[in-house]
Amino acid sequence: MNDLTGAGAARTRAFLGAGLVLVSCLSVQASAALASTLFDRLGAPAVAGLRQLCAALVLMALVRPRVRGHTRREWAGMVVYGAAMAVMNVAYYGAVGHLPLGVAATLLFLGPFVVAVASARAWREALLPAVGLVGVVLVTEPGGTVEWAGIAFGLLSALALACYTVFAQRVGRASSGLEGLAVSVGISAMLLLPFSLPAAPGVSGSDWGLVAVSGVVGVAFAFTLDFRAVKMAGAKVVATLFSLDPLMGALIGALALAESLSAPVLVGMGLIVSAGAMATWRAERLPVSPMPSSTERP
């Protein structure tokens, strides 16, 4: 295959991956807005655990993954991937419980933003973290009333999403289909059982409907799209495409939850998203070292 054909195929994969991530971001933020209506009655960790359990049941029924036959390295990747999902869900919902949806989504994006910047190979990319840091400072509104618990949850969710993005690619390379994803979601659901099981008896019929919709749309469907996008376009590209999350979060928060954002917060969100987009645009033009193969340490 010549370079032109290769470049064209890469661009096609990137565009298709971008479309999948766009739908995924919309699904995640819409389901987060839906799930947030249950926080007062059930608590954010319980809601995260219950929706993860619903998603796991759906994926297990559809994919029917095999449990035997995986190597220790494959199991290690799926366990870390599942643990990242669990932490990301609980931490993000903890952030949403204290912060506007758009702000929580912006903090979440810092994780994949770091993944994208770490892939850069030019000194100019060193300026981008500084721009992102300015954005974070504006988002936290120094001098005003700051929900520090929400900020802490948001940063923890960002760290988990960074791990989620990297290990989605590693698990994807070890699995030809959605088997690795289904097992990882199942692991995530099991890790969250201490939150979901005690809350289950107190969930009403209507609440179960909200949990199920949120789990299917925001986890099973969205994570499947993320998984496909990472296999199609690579972790670096998808990491920065997650910059759509803050915009989706702010839009849905304003329309569905009547949340208002101050001018400094909007500027901060814009700086973080712009820095992330520039990081990937620059990184895609430069040589990138390969991700570790199945014979290297994760």
C-alpha positions as protocol buffer text, in pm:
chain_id: "A"
residue {
  index: 1
  type: MET
  ca { x: 0 y: 0 z: 0 }
}
residue {
  index: 2
  type: ASN
  ca { x: 147 y: 339 z: -97 }
}
residue {
  index: 3
  type: ASP
  ca { x: 175 y: 637 z: 141 }
}
residue {
  index: 4
  type: LEU
  ca { x: -121 y: 821 z: -8 }
}
residue {
  index: 5
  type: THR
  ca { x: -345 y: 520 z: 29 }
}
residue {
  index: 6
  type: GLY
  ca { x: -216 y: 464 z: 381 }
}
residue {
  index: 7
  type: ALA
  ca { x: -275 y: 827 z: 475 }
}
residue {
  index: 8
  type: GLY
  ca { x: -623 y: 815 z: 328 }
}
residue {
  index: 9
  type: ALA
  ca { x: -707 y: 500 z: 520 }
}
residue {
  index: 10
  type: ALA
  ca { x: -575 y: 657 z: 843 }
}
residue {
  index: 11
  type: ARG
  ca { x: -786 y: 968 z: 790 }
}
residue {
  index: 12
  type: THR
  ca { x: -1091 y: 755 z: 720 }
}
residue {
  index: 13
  type: ARG
  ca { x: -1037 y: 558 z: 1041 }
}
residue {
  index: 14
  type: ALA
  ca { x: -986 y: 883 z: 1234 }
}
residue {
  index: 15
  type: PHE
  ca { x: -1312 y: 1031 z: 1100 }
}
residue {
  index: 16
  type: LEU
  ca { x: -1505 y: 713 z: 1175 }
}
residue {
  index: 17
  type: GLY
  ca { x: -1351 y: 702 z: 1521 }
}
residue {
  index: 18
  type: ALA
  ca { x: -1447 y: 1066 z: 1576 }
}
residue {
  index: 19
  type: GLY
  ca { x: -1807 y: 987 z: 1487 }
}
residue {
  index: 20
  type: LEU
  ca { x: -1815 y: 699 z: 1736 }
}
residue {
  index: 21
  type: VAL
  ca { x: -1666 y: 916 z: 2012 }
}
residue {
  index: 22
  type: LEU
  ca { x: -1914 y: 1195 z: 1939 }
}
residue {
  index: 23
  type: VAL
  ca { x: -2208 y: 960 z: 1991 }
}
residue {
  index: 24
  type: SER
  ca { x: -2033 y: 809 z: 2295 }
}
residue {
  index: 25
  type: CYS
  ca { x: -1982 y: 1150 z: 2460 }
}
residue {
  index: 26
  type: LEU
  ca { x: -2346 y: 1238 z: 2401 }
}
residue {
  index: 27
  type: SER
  ca { x: -2453 y: 905 z: 2552 }
}
residue {
  index: 28
  type: VAL
  ca { x: -2229 y: 942 z: 2857 }
}
residue {
  index: 29
  type: GLN
  ca { x: -2336 y: 1295 z: 2940 }
}
residue {
  index: 30
  type: ALA
  ca { x: -2706 y: 1233 z: 2874 }
}
residue {
  index: 31
  type: SER
  ca { x: -2700 y: 923 z: 3096 }
}
residue {
  index: 32
  type: ALA
  ca { x: -2509 y: 1116 z: 3364 }
}
residue {
  index: 33
  type: ALA
  ca { x: -2779 y: 1383 z: 3367 }
}
residue {
  index: 34
  type: LEU
  ca { x: -3043 y: 1110 z: 3393 }
}
residue {
  index: 35
  type: ALA
  ca { x: -2860 y: 923 z: 3668 }
}
residue {
  index: 36
  type: SER
  ca { x: -2800 y: 1241 z: 3870 }
}
residue {
  index: 37
  type: THR
  ca { x: -3172 y: 1256 z: 3946 }
}
residue {
  index: 38
  type: LEU
  ca { x: -3122 y: 943 z: 4161 }
}
residue {
  index: 39
  type: PHE
  ca { x: -2830 y: 1073 z: 4369 }
}
residue {
  index: 40
  type: ASP
  ca { x: -3042 y: 1219 z: 4649 }
}
residue {
  index: 41
  type: ARG
  ca { x: -3232 y: 893 z: 4703 }
}
residue {
  index: 42
  type: LEU
  ca { x: -2961 y: 632 z: 4640 }
}
residue {
  index: 43
  type: GLY
  ca { x: -2626 y: 809 z: 4653 }
}
residue {
  index: 44
  type: ALA
  ca { x: -2375 y: 847 z: 4370 }
}
residue {
  index: 45
  type: PRO
  ca { x: -2166 y: 532 z: 4442 }
}
residue {
  index: 46
  type: ALA
  ca { x: -2478 y: 313 z: 4453 }
}
residue {
  index: 47
  type: VAL
  ca { x: -2608 y: 458 z: 4126 }
}
residue {
  index: 48
  type: ALA
  ca { x: -2269 y: 402 z: 3962 }
}
residue {
  index: 49
  type: GLY
  ca { x: -2259 y: 41 z: 4083 }
}
residue {
  index: 50
  type: LEU
  ca { x: -2616 y: -40 z: 3981 }
}
residue {
  index: 51
  type: ARG
  ca { x: -2580 y: 101 z: 3629 }
}
residue {
  index: 52
  type: GLN
  ca { x: -2251 y: -83 z: 3586 }
}
residue {
  index: 53
  type: LEU
  ca { x: -2423 y: -405 z: 3693 }
}
residue {
  index: 54
  type: CYS
  ca { x: -2702 y: -353 z: 3439 }
}
residue {
  index: 55
  type: ALA
  ca { x: -2447 y: -285 z: 3166 }
}
residue {
  index: 56
  type: ALA
  ca { x: -2249 y: -597 z: 3256 }
}
residue {
  index: 57
  type: LEU
  ca { x: -2559 y: -816 z: 3238 }
}
residue {
  index: 58
  type: VAL
  ca { x: -2648 y: -676 z: 2896 }
}
residue {
  index: 59
  type: LEU
  ca { x: -2297 y: -722 z: 2754 }
}
residue {
  index: 60
  type: MET
  ca { x: -2260 y: -1070 z: 2900 }
}
residue {
  index: 61
  type: ALA
  ca { x: -2590 y: -1174 z: 2742 }
}
residue {
  index: 62
  type: LEU
  ca { x: -2504 y: -1027 z: 2402 }
}
residue {
  index: 63
  type: VAL
  ca { x: -2134 y: -1114 z: 2376 }
}
residue {
  index: 64
  type: ARG
  ca { x: -2120 y: -1435 z: 2583 }
}
residue {
  index: 65
  type: PRO
  ca { x: -1746 y: -1398 z: 2647 }
}
residue {
  index: 66
  type: ARG
  ca { x: -1530 y: -1696 z: 2728 }
}
residue {
  index: 67
  type: VAL
  ca { x: -1369 y: -1694 z: 3070 }
}
residue {
  index: 68
  type: ARG
  ca { x: -1105 y: -1962 z: 3016 }
}
residue {
  index: 69
  type: GLY
  ca { x: -815 y: -1948 z: 2774 }
}
residue {
  index: 70
  type: HIS
  ca { x: -687 y: -1599 z: 2856 }
}
residue {
  index: 71
  type: THR
  ca { x: -321 y: -1546 z: 2945 }
}
residue {
  index: 72
  type: ARG
  ca { x: -217 y: -1384 z: 3270 }
}
residue {
  index: 73
  type: ARG
  ca { x: -120 y: -1071 z: 3079 }
}
residue {
  index: 74
  type: GLU
  ca { x: -462 y: -1055 z: 2917 }
}
residue {
  index: 75
  type: TRP
  ca { x: -631 y: -1099 z: 3255 }
}
residue {
  index: 76
  type: ALA
  ca { x: -411 y: -826 z: 3403 }
}
residue {
  index: 77
  type: GLY
  ca { x: -514 y: -589 z: 3126 }
}
residue {
  index: 78
  type: MET
  ca { x: -884 y: -664 z: 3167 }
}
residue {
  index: 79
  type: VAL
  ca { x: -865 y: -628 z: 3547 }
}
residue {
  index: 80
  type: VAL
  ca { x: -693 y: -288 z: 3522 }
}
residue {
  index: 81
  type: TYR
  ca { x: -939 y: -182 z: 3249 }
}
residue {
  index: 82
  type: GLY
  ca { x: -1233 y: -289 z: 3465 }
}
residue {
  index: 83
  type: ALA
  ca { x: -1090 y: -123 z: 3776 }
}
residue {
  index: 84
  type: ALA
  ca { x: -1042 y: 201 z: 3581 }
}
residue {
  index: 85
  type: MET
  ca { x: -1407 y: 185 z: 3474 }
}
residue {
  index: 86
  type: ALA
  ca { x: -1521 y: 134 z: 3834 }
}
residue {
  index: 87
  type: VAL
  ca { x: -1315 y: 421 z: 3975 }
}
residue {
  index: 88
  type: MET
  ca { x: -1406 y: 649 z: 3684 }
}
residue {
  index: 89
  type: ASN
  ca { x: -1780 y: 592 z: 3728 }
}
residue {
  index: 90
  type: VAL
  ca { x: -1786 y: 644 z: 4105 }
}
residue {
  index: 91
  type: ALA
  ca { x: -1550 y: 942 z: 4097 }
}
residue {
  index: 92
  type: TYR
  ca { x: -1727 y: 1110 z: 3805 }
}
residue {
  index: 93
  type: TYR
  ca { x: -2067 y: 1071 z: 3964 }
}
residue {
  index: 94
  type: GLY
  ca { x: -1918 y: 1206 z: 4287 }
}
residue {
  index: 95
  type: ALA
  ca { x: -1802 y: 1511 z: 4089 }
}
residue {
  index: 96
  type: VAL
  ca { x: -2142 y: 1551 z: 3922 }
}
residue {
  index: 97
  type: GLY
  ca { x: -2301 y: 1547 z: 4267 }
}
residue {
  index: 98
  type: HIS
  ca { x: -2098 y: 1854 z: 4369 }
}
residue {
  index: 99
  type: LEU
  ca { x: -2032 y: 2041 z: 4044 }
}
residue {
  index: 100
  type: PRO
  ca { x: -2221 y: 2148 z: 3730 }
}
residue {
  index: 101
  type: LEU
  ca { x: -2216 y: 1873 z: 3468 }
}
residue {
  index: 102
  type: GLY
  ca { x: -2002 y: 2076 z: 3227 }
}
residue {
  index: 103
  type: VAL
  ca { x: -1738 y: 2147 z: 3492 }
}
residue {
  index: 104
  type: ALA
  ca { x: -1724 y: 1782 z: 3601 }
}
residue {
  index: 105
  type: ALA
  ca { x: -1685 y: 1676 z: 3237 }
}
residue {
  index: 106
  type: THR
  ca { x: -1405 y: 1929 z: 3187 }
}
residue {
  index: 107
  type: LEU
  ca { x: -1209 y: 1793 z: 3483 }
}
residue {
  index: 108
  type: LEU
  ca { x: -1270 y: 1439 z: 3352 }
}
residue {
  index: 109
  type: PHE
  ca { x: -1112 y: 1538 z: 3022 }
}
residue {
  index: 110
  type: LEU
  ca { x: -781 y: 1620 z: 3191 }
}
residue {
  index: 111
  type: GLY
  ca { x: -704 y: 1246 z: 3199 }
}
residue {
  index: 112
  type: PRO
  ca { x: -712 y: 1180 z: 2824 }
}
residue {
  index: 113
  type: PHE
  ca { x: -557 y: 1522 z: 2771 }
}
residue {
  index: 114
  type: VAL
  ca { x: -246 y: 1401 z: 2958 }
}
residue {
  index: 115
  type: VAL
  ca { x: -246 y: 1085 z: 2743 }
}
residue {
  index: 116
  type: ALA
  ca { x: -251 y: 1296 z: 2428 }
}
residue {
  index: 117
  type: VAL
  ca { x: 23 y: 1534 z: 2544 }
}
residue {
  index: 118
  type: ALA
  ca { x: 240 y: 1241 z: 2659 }
}
residue {
  index: 119
  type: SER
  ca { x: 231 y: 1112 z: 2301 }
}
residue {
  index: 120
  type: ALA
  ca { x: 374 y: 1436 z: 2162 }
}
residue {
  index: 121
  type: ARG
  ca { x: 732 y: 1450 z: 2040 }
}
residue {
  index: 122
  type: ALA
  ca { x: 794 y: 1826 z: 1991 }
}
residue {
  index: 123
  type: TRP
  ca { x: 893 y: 2089 z: 2246 }
}
residue {
  index: 124
  type: ARG
  ca { x: 599 y: 2306 z: 2142 }
}
residue {
  index: 125
  type: GLU
  ca { x: 365 y: 2060 z: 2309 }
}
residue {
  index: 126
  type: ALA
  ca { x: 521 y: 2163 z: 2643 }
}
residue {
  index: 127
  type: LEU
  ca { x: 315 y: 2483 z: 2620 }
}
residue {
  index: 128
  type: LEU
  ca { x: -12 y: 2296 z: 2601 }
}
residue {
  index: 129
  type: PRO
  ca { x: -15 y: 2162 z: 2958 }
}
residue {
  index: 130
  type: ALA
  ca { x: 36 y: 2520 z: 3080 }
}
residue {
  index: 131
  type: VAL
  ca { x: -268 y: 2633 z: 2881 }
}
residue {
  index: 132
  type: GLY
  ca { x: -467 y: 2341 z: 3021 }
}
residue {
  index: 133
  type: LEU
  ca { x: -355 y: 2428 z: 3375 }
}
residue {
  index: 134
  type: VAL
  ca { x: -478 y: 2785 z: 3333 }
}
residue {
  index: 135
  type: GLY
  ca { x: -809 y: 2639 z: 3222 }
}
residue {
  index: 136
  type: VAL
  ca { x: -830 y: 2420 z: 3532 }
}
residue {
  index: 137
  type: VAL
  ca { x: -760 y: 2718 z: 3757 }
}
residue {
  index: 138
  type: LEU
  ca { x: -1043 y: 2911 z: 3592 }
}
residue {
  index: 139
  type: VAL
  ca { x: -1278 y: 2614 z: 3618 }
}
residue {
  index: 140
  type: THR
  ca { x: -1214 y: 2589 z: 3992 }
}
residue {
  index: 141
  type: GLU
  ca { x: -1301 y: 2961 z: 4030 }
}
residue {
  index: 142
  type: PRO
  ca { x: -1034 y: 3063 z: 4284 }
}
residue {
  index: 143
  type: GLY
  ca { x: -1156 y: 3320 z: 4533 }
}
residue {
  index: 144
  type: GLY
  ca { x: -1514 y: 3203 z: 4499 }
}
residue {
  index: 145
  type: THR
  ca { x: -1712 y: 2924 z: 4656 }
}
residue {
  index: 146
  type: VAL
  ca { x: -1532 y: 2611 z: 4546 }
}
residue {
  index: 147
  type: GLU
  ca { x: -1664 y: 2261 z: 4595 }
}
residue {
  index: 148
  type: TRP
  ca { x: -1327 y: 2106 z: 4670 }
}
residue {
  index: 149
  type: ALA
  ca { x: -1479 y: 1763 z: 4717 }
}
residue {
  index: 150
  type: GLY
  ca { x: -1617 y: 1788 z: 4364 }
}
residue {
  index: 151
  type: ILE
  ca { x: -1278 y: 1900 z: 4230 }
}
residue {
  index: 152
  type: ALA
  ca { x: -1107 y: 1605 z: 4401 }
}
residue {
  index: 153
  type: PHE
  ca { x: -1362 y: 1361 z: 4258 }
}
residue {
  index: 154
  type: GLY
  ca { x: -1319 y: 1519 z: 3915 }
}
residue {
  index: 155
  type: LEU
  ca { x: -940 y: 1483 z: 3920 }
}
residue {
  index: 156
  type: LEU
  ca { x: -968 y: 1121 z: 4036 }
}
residue {
  index: 157
  type: SER
  ca { x: -1209 y: 1050 z: 3751 }
}
residue {
  index: 158
  type: ALA
  ca { x: -958 y: 1208 z: 3511 }
}
residue {
  index: 159
  type: LEU
  ca { x: -682 y: 976 z: 3630 }
}
residue {
  index: 160
  type: ALA
  ca { x: -914 y: 677 z: 3589 }
}
residue {
  index: 161
  type: LEU
  ca { x: -1018 y: 787 z: 3239 }
}
residue {
  index: 162
  type: ALA
  ca { x: -652 y: 813 z: 3137 }
}
residue {
  index: 163
  type: CYS
  ca { x: -600 y: 450 z: 3243 }
}
residue {
  index: 164
  type: TYR
  ca { x: -930 y: 355 z: 3076 }
}
residue {
  index: 165
  type: THR
  ca { x: -818 y: 508 z: 2745 }
}
residue {
  index: 166
  type: VAL
  ca { x: -475 y: 339 z: 2740 }
}
residue {
  index: 167
  type: PHE
  ca { x: -599 y: -4 z: 2850 }
}
residue {
  index: 168
  type: ALA
  ca { x: -891 y: 5 z: 2607 }
}
residue {
  index: 169
  type: GLN
  ca { x: -629 y: -13 z: 2332 }
}
residue {
  index: 170
  type: ARG
  ca { x: -432 y: -289 z: 2504 }
}
residue {
  index: 171
  type: VAL
  ca { x: -738 y: -501 z: 2575 }
}
residue {
  index: 172
  type: GLY
  ca { x: -863 y: -434 z: 2223 }
}
residue {
  index: 173
  type: ARG
  ca { x: -542 y: -566 z: 2072 }
}
residue {
  index: 174
  type: ALA
  ca { x: -570 y: -884 z: 2275 }
}
residue {
  index: 175
  type: SER
  ca { x: -935 y: -940 z: 2176 }
}
residue {
  index: 176
  type: SER
  ca { x: -1071 y: -956 z: 1823 }
}
residue {
  index: 177
  type: GLY
  ca { x: -1423 y: -855 z: 1924 }
}
residue {
  index: 178
  type: LEU
  ca { x: -1602 y: -722 z: 2232 }
}
residue {
  index: 179
  type: GLU
  ca { x: -1504 y: -1014 z: 2454 }
}
residue {
  index: 180
  type: GLY
  ca { x: -1238 y: -821 z: 2645 }
}
residue {
  index: 181
  type: LEU
  ca { x: -1475 y: -528 z: 2695 }
}
residue {
  index: 182
  type: ALA
  ca { x: -1755 y: -751 z: 2827 }
}
residue {
  index: 183
  type: VAL
  ca { x: -1524 y: -922 z: 3077 }
}
residue {
  index: 184
  type: SER
  ca { x: -1382 y: -587 z: 3189 }
}
residue {
  index: 185
  type: VAL
  ca { x: -1728 y: -439 z: 3246 }
}
residue {
  index: 186
  type: GLY
  ca { x: -1816 y: -752 z: 3444 }
}
residue {
  index: 187
  type: ILE
  ca { x: -1505 y: -703 z: 3659 }
}
residue {
  index: 188
  type: SER
  ca { x: -1599 y: -340 z: 3710 }
}
residue {
  index: 189
  type: ALA
  ca { x: -1950 y: -438 z: 3821 }
}
residue {
  index: 190
  type: MET
  ca { x: -1809 y: -690 z: 4070 }
}
residue {
  index: 191
  type: LEU
  ca { x: -1575 y: -430 z: 4218 }
}
residue {
  index: 192
  type: LEU
  ca { x: -1874 y: -202 z: 4275 }
}
residue {
  index: 193
  type: LEU
  ca { x: -2094 y: -467 z: 4440 }
}
residue {
  index: 194
  type: PRO
  ca { x: -2024 y: -325 z: 4790 }
}
residue {
  index: 195
  type: PHE
  ca { x: -2209 y: -12 z: 4676 }
}
residue {
  index: 196
  type: SER
  ca { x: -2477 y: -165 z: 4454 }
}
residue {
  index: 197
  type: LEU
  ca { x: -2594 y: -465 z: 4658 }
}
residue {
  index: 198
  type: PRO
  ca { x: -2690 y: -279 z: 4980 }
}
residue {
  index: 199
  type: ALA
  ca { x: -2883 y: -21 z: 4775 }
}
residue {
  index: 200
  type: ALA
  ca { x: -3067 y: -269 z: 4550 }
}
residue {
  index: 201
  type: PRO
  ca { x: -3355 y: -356 z: 4793 }
}
residue {
  index: 202
  type: GLY
  ca { x: -3449 y: 10 z: 4826 }
}
residue {
  index: 203
  type: VAL
  ca { x: -3469 y: 82 z: 4452 }
}
residue {
  index: 204
  type: SER
  ca { x: -3824 y: 140 z: 4328 }
}
residue {
  index: 205
  type: GLY
  ca { x: -3962 y: 17 z: 3996 }
}
residue {
  index: 206
  type: SER
  ca { x: -3932 y: 356 z: 3829 }
}
residue {
  index: 207
  type: ASP
  ca { x: -3580 y: 401 z: 3964 }
}
residue {
  index: 208
  type: TRP
  ca { x: -3482 y: 63 z: 3820 }
}
residue {
  index: 209
  type: GLY
  ca { x: -3598 y: 189 z: 3482 }
}
residue {
  index: 210
  type: LEU
  ca { x: -3373 y: 495 z: 3508 }
}
residue {
  index: 211
  type: VAL
  ca { x: -3079 y: 284 z: 3626 }
}
residue {
  index: 212
  type: ALA
  ca { x: -3127 y: 36 z: 3341 }
}
residue {
  index: 213
  type: VAL
  ca { x: -3151 y: 305 z: 3073 }
}
residue {
  index: 214
  type: SER
  ca { x: -2850 y: 486 z: 3218 }
}
residue {
  index: 215
  type: GLY
  ca { x: -2648 y: 164 z: 3231 }
}
residue {
  index: 216
  type: VAL
  ca { x: -2732 y: 51 z: 2880 }
}
residue {
  index: 217
  type: VAL
  ca { x: -2687 y: 394 z: 2718 }
}
residue {
  index: 218
  type: GLY
  ca { x: -2406 y: 537 z: 2930 }
}
residue {
  index: 219
  type: VAL
  ca { x: -2200 y: 221 z: 2985 }
}
residue {
  index: 220
  type: ALA
  ca { x: -2280 y: -73 z: 2755 }
}
residue {
  index: 221
  type: PHE
  ca { x: -2345 y: 138 z: 2445 }
}
residue {
  index: 222
  type: ALA
  ca { x: -2097 y: 421 z: 2513 }
}
residue {
  index: 223
  type: PHE
  ca { x: -1809 y: 196 z: 2621 }
}
residue {
  index: 224
  type: THR
  ca { x: -1865 y: -25 z: 2316 }
}
residue {
  index: 225
  type: LEU
  ca { x: -1832 y: 282 z: 2094 }
}
residue {
  index: 226
  type: ASP
  ca { x: -1517 y: 392 z: 2280 }
}
residue {
  index: 227
  type: PHE
  ca { x: -1371 y: 44 z: 2247 }
}
residue {
  index: 228
  type: ARG
  ca { x: -1437 y: 37 z: 1872 }
}
residue {
  index: 229
  type: ALA
  ca { x: -1304 y: 390 z: 1828 }
}
residue {
  index: 230
  type: VAL
  ca { x: -977 y: 311 z: 2008 }
}
residue {
  index: 231
  type: LYS
  ca { x: -925 y: 0 z: 1795 }
}
residue {
  index: 232
  type: MET
  ca { x: -1001 y: 205 z: 1484 }
}
residue {
  index: 233
  type: ALA
  ca { x: -813 y: 529 z: 1548 }
}
residue {
  index: 234
  type: GLY
  ca { x: -578 y: 458 z: 1841 }
}
residue {
  index: 235
  type: ALA
  ca { x: -568 y: 573 z: 2203 }
}
residue {
  index: 236
  type: LYS
  ca { x: -397 y: 903 z: 2125 }
}
residue {
  index: 237
  type: VAL
  ca { x: -662 y: 1023 z: 1882 }
}
residue {
  index: 238
  type: VAL
  ca { x: -952 y: 908 z: 2098 }
}
residue {
  index: 239
  type: ALA
  ca { x: -792 y: 1063 z: 2408 }
}
residue {
  index: 240
  type: THR
  ca { x: -823 y: 1408 z: 2257 }
}
residue {
  index: 241
  type: LEU
  ca { x: -1157 y: 1346 z: 2094 }
}
residue {
  index: 242
  type: PHE
  ca { x: -1282 y: 1308 z: 2452 }
}
residue {
  index: 243
  type: SER
  ca { x: -1253 y: 1689 z: 2457 }
}
residue {
  index: 244
  type: LEU
  ca { x: -1610 y: 1674 z: 2327 }
}
residue {
  index: 245
  type: ASP
  ca { x: -1718 y: 1561 z: 2675 }
}
residue {
  index: 246
  type: PRO
  ca { x: -1700 y: 1905 z: 2840 }
}
residue {
  index: 247
  type: LEU
  ca { x: -1898 y: 2064 z: 2560 }
}
residue {
  index: 248
  type: MET
  ca { x: -2162 y: 1793 z: 2571 }
}
residue {
  index: 249
  type: GLY
  ca { x: -2172 y: 1813 z: 2949 }
}
residue {
  index: 250
  type: ALA
  ca { x: -2217 y: 2189 z: 2951 }
}
residue {
  index: 251
  type: LEU
  ca { x: -2485 y: 2174 z: 2680 }
}
residue {
  index: 252
  type: ILE
  ca { x: -2685 y: 1895 z: 2844 }
}
residue {
  index: 253
  type: GLY
  ca { x: -2640 y: 2050 z: 3188 }
}
residue {
  index: 254
  type: ALA
  ca { x: -2782 y: 2378 z: 3061 }
}
residue {
  index: 255
  type: LEU
  ca { x: -3072 y: 2221 z: 2870 }
}
residue {
  index: 256
  type: ALA
  ca { x: -3170 y: 1932 z: 3098 }
}
residue {
  index: 257
  type: LEU
  ca { x: -3061 y: 2049 z: 3443 }
}
residue {
  index: 258
  type: ALA
  ca { x: -3094 y: 2428 z: 3401 }
}
residue {
  index: 259
  type: GLU
  ca { x: -2731 y: 2476 z: 3510 }
}
residue {
  index: 260
  type: SER
  ca { x: -2563 y: 2810 z: 3446 }
}
residue {
  index: 261
  type: LEU
  ca { x: -2188 y: 2859 z: 3405 }
}
residue {
  index: 262
  type: SER
  ca { x: -1996 y: 3180 z: 3479 }
}
residue {
  index: 263
  type: ALA
  ca { x: -1778 y: 3348 z: 3218 }
}
residue {
  index: 264
  type: PRO
  ca { x: -1445 y: 3241 z: 3379 }
}
residue {
  index: 265
  type: VAL
  ca { x: -1561 y: 2880 z: 3392 }
}
residue {
  index: 266
  type: LEU
  ca { x: -1662 y: 2890 z: 3025 }
}
residue {
  index: 267
  type: VAL
  ca { x: -1323 y: 3042 z: 2932 }
}
residue {
  index: 268
  type: GLY
  ca { x: -1145 y: 2775 z: 3136 }
}
residue {
  index: 269
  type: MET
  ca { x: -1339 y: 2498 z: 2966 }
}
residue {
  index: 270
  type: GLY
  ca { x: -1254 y: 2649 z: 2629 }
}
residue {
  index: 271
  type: LEU
  ca { x: -882 y: 2660 z: 2712 }
}
residue {
  index: 272
  type: ILE
  ca { x: -875 y: 2295 z: 2820 }
}
residue {
  index: 273
  type: VAL
  ca { x: -1065 y: 2176 z: 2514 }
}
residue {
  index: 274
  type: SER
  ca { x: -855 y: 2389 z: 2276 }
}
residue {
  index: 275
  type: ALA
  ca { x: -529 y: 2270 z: 2431 }
}
residue {
  index: 276
  type: GLY
  ca { x: -638 y: 1909 z: 2401 }
}
residue {
  index: 277
  type: ALA
  ca { x: -746 y: 1947 z: 2039 }
}
residue {
  index: 278
  type: MET
  ca { x: -415 y: 2114 z: 1950 }
}
residue {
  index: 279
  type: ALA
  ca { x: -222 y: 1840 z: 2130 }
}
residue {
  index: 280
  type: THR
  ca { x: -370 y: 1569 z: 1912 }
}
residue {
  index: 281
  type: TRP
  ca { x: -346 y: 1774 z: 1593 }
}
residue {
  index: 282
  type: ARG
  ca { x: 25 y: 1825 z: 1656 }
}
residue {
  index: 283
  type: ALA
  ca { x: 83 y: 1469 z: 1774 }
}
residue {
  index: 284
  type: GLU
  ca { x: -76 y: 1322 z: 1462 }
}
residue {
  index: 285
  type: ARG
  ca { x: 182 y: 1501 z: 1247 }
}
residue {
  index: 286
  type: LEU
  ca { x: 476 y: 1358 z: 1437 }
}
residue {
  index: 287
  type: PRO
  ca { x: 624 y: 1009 z: 1473 }
}
residue {
  index: 288
  type: VAL
  ca { x: 471 y: 814 z: 1756 }
}
residue {
  index: 289
  type: SER
  ca { x: 636 y: 531 z: 1942 }
}
residue {
  index: 290
  type: PRO
  ca { x: 432 y: 210 z: 1930 }
}
residue {
  index: 291
  type: MET
  ca { x: 218 y: 98 z: 2220 }
}
residue {
  index: 292
  type: PRO
  ca { x: 360 y: -196 z: 2413 }
}
residue {
  index: 293
  type: SER
  ca { x: 291 y: -526 z: 2244 }
}
residue {
  index: 294
  type: SER
  ca { x: 162 y: -837 z: 2417 }
}
residue {
  index: 295
  type: THR
  ca { x: 520 y: -939 z: 2494 }
}
residue {
  index: 296
  type: GLU
  ca { x: 608 y: -615 z: 2676 }
}
residue {
  index: 297
  type: ARG
  ca { x: 525 y: -505 z: 3026 }
}
residue {
  index: 298
  type: PRO
  ca { x: 196 y: -310 z: 3043 }
}
